[in-house]
Amino acid sequence: MMITKKALANALALTATLYWIIEYLLFLLLPASSVILRRVWLSLITLGQGDYLAELLIFFIGGPIFIISAWILGYVFGWSIEYFSKREDEEERKTGYTI
C-alpha cells in the first residue's frame, strides 16, 4: 500500500466532510447543547468572570471530549487513507500504470 497525494487528498476530504456533516447535525438537533459543547472545546473562554470552579470543571471535561473526538477523526482519516490507497493500487494493477 503506497500513500499517494491523491489518496491523502481524498482521505482528508472525506474526513472533513464527515466531520462537517456530523457537527452540523448536532448543532441543528441540539442547539443548546452545541453552545455548551463549543464552550467546553474552547475551554476557559470566559476567563476572568469569576467562576473559576466552573471554568476548571469545563477544562477537565473539555480535554477528554477533545481527545476522544480527535482520536475518532484520526481513526476515520487513517481508515480512509487505507481505503483510497488500496483502491489506487487495484486500479494500477488493472491498468498497468499509476493514476
N, C-alpha and C positions, 0 to 999 in steps of 0.2 A: 504494500500500500504506500503510494507516494502522495504526499500532500502537495498539491499544486496551487497556484494563485487562484485559479477558477474554483477549486474545491473550497479553499479558505473563504473566498468571497461569498460563495453560495451558503456556506455554513453560517457565516456571520449574518447574512441577510435573513436566513431562516430563523436564527435565534432572536434577532432584533424584532422580526415580525411577530413571532410568538409572544415575546415579552410585551410588545405594544398592544396586542390584542387582549392578553390577559389583564394587563394594567387598565386598559380602557373599560373592559367588562366589570372589573372590580370597582372602579370609580363610578360606573353607571349604575350598578346594582346596589352598592353600599356607599353612598356619598359621605355620610357622617364618619363611617369607619375609615374611609380613604383619607380624610383630613387628619385623623389621628395617626394613621399609619405613616403618612407623609411626614408628620411632625416627629414621629419616632425615628424614621430613617434619617431625618436631618437633625437628629438629637441635639438638644440644648439650644434650639432656635430662639427660645425666649430667655436666654441668659440675662440675668440682671433684673428680672421681675420679682425676685424674692422667694419663690417657692423652690428652693434648692433640693428638697427631698423628692419632689415630683420629677424634677429635671434629672436627678440621679437615677431614679427608677426608669425613666424614659431611656436614659443612656444604656442601662443594663438590659432592658428589654429590646431596645433597638439593635444592639450589637448582634445577639443571636439571630434575630429575624433577618438582618442584613447578611450574615454569614450563610444562613440556610438558603436564602434566595440566590446568593452568589454561587453557592455550590450547585443548586439546581440549574441555573443558567450555564454554568461551566459544563455540567453533565450533558445538557442539551446541545451545547456548542461542540463538545467532543464527539457526541453521537452523530451530529450532522456532518462534521468533518469526515468521520469514518464512512458515513453513507455516501457522500459525494465523491470521496476518493475511490471507493470501491466501484462506484458507477463509472467513473472515468477510466479505471483500469479495465473494466469489462468492455467499454466502448473501444479502448485502444486495442484489446485483443481481437475484437471482431473486425475492426477496420485495418489494423496494422500500423496505424500512425497516431501520434498524440494530437489531441484536440487543442 
